Amino acid sequence: MDLSNLRPAKGSVKRGKRLGRGQGSGKGGTSTRGHKGAKARSGYSKKVGFEGGQMPLQRRVPKSGFKNVNRIEYKSINISTLQTIAEKHNVEKIDLEVLIKTGFINKNALVKILGNGTLERKIEVHAHAFSKSAKEAIEAKQGTVVIV
């Protein structure tokens, strides 16, 4: 047995119906497409959301809401998380590289430190933004806050 004599199992592969090859085939004439209309023509494809001429759902439902183009999306990290990172990895300086290495953020994320939890050690924190309570909590333990 080798690659030259591999074949599918007998009866598992069927030939497709050959449509539009004359009346003698039994599949000539309209070739199972019915009579006239867009669906009988070559190149027909239904538009996305088309409902047979009825006003489509995306046009019946009114627009709503607002998308602020100037919004800055931050990945939020609490100081309780910083405490666990500092204990687990025994570090005094937590910057973006440490957060990427520990898997909390990806390399393109903007980081904001939030004040939920407690700190028990002095740490230096580098991030893009800090909440007021987080900044106070870090500085209360003689830590430093560095805005990247």
Stockholm file with secondary structure:
# STOCKHOLM 1.0

chainA/1-148         MDLSNLRPAKGSVKRGKRLGRGQGSGKGGTSTRGHKGAKARSGYSKKVGFEGGQMPLQRRVPKSGFKNVNRIEYKSINISTLQTIAEKHNVEKIDLEVLIKTGFINKNALVKILGNGTLERKIEVHAHAFSKSAKEAIEAKQGTVVIV
#=GR chainA/1-148 SS CCGGGCCCCTTSCCCCCCCSSCGGGTSCTTTTSCSSSGGGSTTCCCCTTCBTTBCCHHHHSCCCCCCCTTCCCEEEEEHHHHHHHHHHHTCSEECHHHHHHHTSSCTTCEEEEECCSCCCSCCEEEESEECHHHHHHHHHTTCEEEEC
#=GC SS_cons         CCGGGCCCCTTSCCCCCCCSSCGGGTSCTTTTSCSSSGGGSTTCCCCTTCBTTBCCHHHHSCCCCCCCTTCCCEEEEEHHHHHHHHHHHTCSEECHHHHHHHTSSCTTCEEEEECCSCCCSCCEEEESEECHHHHHHHHHTTCEEEEC
//
